[in-house]
């Protein structure tokens, strides 16, 4: 029997969802204003169980070192690296903040969540090799990407990636870039560390609590109707500021706020599968994250990659992702999530997206229909000698891509991370997917800037203490890049193969 508790429980800040974004925002705010009361509501039993979980994402420290979709070819044949620069600079903010937390003894044992790992891009075919060489020239001249190597020599590639090169017929040109300052990040482990830290600093974290409704009160605060799954009680909590960081579950909660900014926005769920190697002898032969090129019609988050991963400090090897479709917005969600998100104010937006994205729909249907043997055929494009018995399939996390009306037209599908904020800054919601977790510190600093503008002058010196490059263009400060890479590598226990300035 559900019992309604009419007592209103007030607090300063409420964070919905115990993922990497809420963990990061909560940790930043606790450093900036330790006296503020913060509460977290998570409907699952533990932190980092959905998108932040180590089995639900690629674990790449996304810094545009290997992801080809962050560099595009312009009509004149030159390479646009502006997005790569932005993402790399954003990841440097994360490295600095994590280092601050370690140096301040707020979290310990960074090797449990981050490890050095070469990042590589691999292409086949004359046209793709030409593109990769132009991309290398554009990036390697930039101080953020120094240390990158390129090779189209079979012997050198055999040295770099023996598992991929052995048994390969050299019918087409092949080339790869490699940079040793890449990282593998266990965002699940990091999320749990941050929540342990917050809990020890008097942040109330409520697991098995589902936020059912959000509404504005007469004094401008937000009232949340929260279902305590353990007791069956409905509780009423109010706060001056609310952050909705519930992964795919953020969109339905954002819609319940009724803020104008929540209108004309939809979500398109994409599920995924990874193949995981169960043969330690095969795992031992590969040591890198190797990203290829997406197939025609494939969404950017479906770029094939063969990744060394460290999960619970054990070396593993994953290949994927294989895209799929599920109407759920979370792995633990409902089959009615998608249809339930269609509202009178976004139905045209959603229909427009359906018409525009027919090629994506076709691609997802093809992916859903893939047999295990077909997936093995795709794996063998990376590992020619791969054996079916060495590989198992795991279900990855759900991603909900944002659909909104833009200058490009109605119902435009967005492939990045997006924050929707009320005009008065009293509530913010995080939507979207990659690069997501890697740029959590940048994204949450943007939330703080938008939602607490009157505090920024007061907080800026503390932010710069935590993140020395805050507000500075790293690309224009090569000495600072070198200093940050060296100091964060030392603190986080990363490879000494850091940037060597020319």
GISULGI-V265858 format. One record per helix or strand. SS is the DSSP state (h for helix, s for strand). FROM is the first residue (numbers start at 1). TO is the last residue. Records with the same first field share a line. If there is no record, write none. Layout:
SS=FROM-TO  FROM-TO
This chain:
s=3-16  38-41  60-60  72-73  79-80  114-116  119-124  149-151  174-179  183-185  204-206  209-216  222-228  233-244  265-277  289-291  305-311  314-324  391-395  399-406  409-413  417-421  427-432
h=20-32  68-70  82-103  110-112  126-140  143-145  154-160  162-165  187-200  247-257  260-262  280-283  300-302  337-340  347-356  358-368  372-382  388-390  436-451  453-466  474-476  478-492
